[in-house]
C-alpha cells in the first residue's frame, strides 16, 4: 500500500479524487502546505480509532433526585432530572467544550492534551456520543 502525498495545495486539488480515494481505502494521504503537512483520513476510521484511544470513563450517578454525569479529569459535567436528560445535557456540554477548545482552551496547560477528545466529539453524532459515554455501563 503506497502513500499518496502532494507537496502543494494546487497539486492536491488537481488530484483530489485520488487523494480522497486513498483516504477512503485507509492509505496514507497527505498534503503539504508551506511548512505544515496535513493528513486526509476517512472519518469513520478516525472516529473508531479515537474511540479506542480516548475512553470516556464517564461516571453517571444519581444525585439529589436527579442524575449527574462527569468525566474524571475532564472539565465537563452535566446534570438532569432523569438519566436520559443528564446524558443529553452532557452531550450538549461536550459540544460546547469542543466549540471553545480551539478558540481559548487549546493552549491552556490543563486542556492542551484534549485534542483527541475534541476530534472524537466533533466527528460523532449525538447517538455515537451517547454510546461512547455509556460504554460498559448498564442502562435501564
ABEGO torsion letter per residue (X at the ends): XBBBBBABAAAAAAAAAAAAAAAAAGBBBBBBBEABBBBBBBAAAAAAAAAAABBAGBBBBBBGGBBBBBBBGBABBBBBABAAAAAAAAAAAAAAAAAAAAAAAAABAAAAAAAAAAAAAAABBAAAAAAAAABGBBBX
